């Protein structure tokens, strides 16, 4: 994570994964600066490799594979992102 920690600070990230018969739930919590990935717009894909940025595709990939994605800023000032994935095969 390049940008999540306050200037000069450290960042604590906690990840939990729950697996059920039909879903996988991933919860990511950090004490970094507020960041709501659900509220970010998806940028247009570059038309050539030369136009492609170095990185920055993680959010696009998560949105593509996730069934749901929910963000909240918790009462104790932490970011919480809960991503639900389907655990069943898609045709």
Helices and strands as residue ranges (DSSP letters): E 13-19, E 23-30, G 37-39, G 49-51, H 58-65, E 68-73, E 79-86
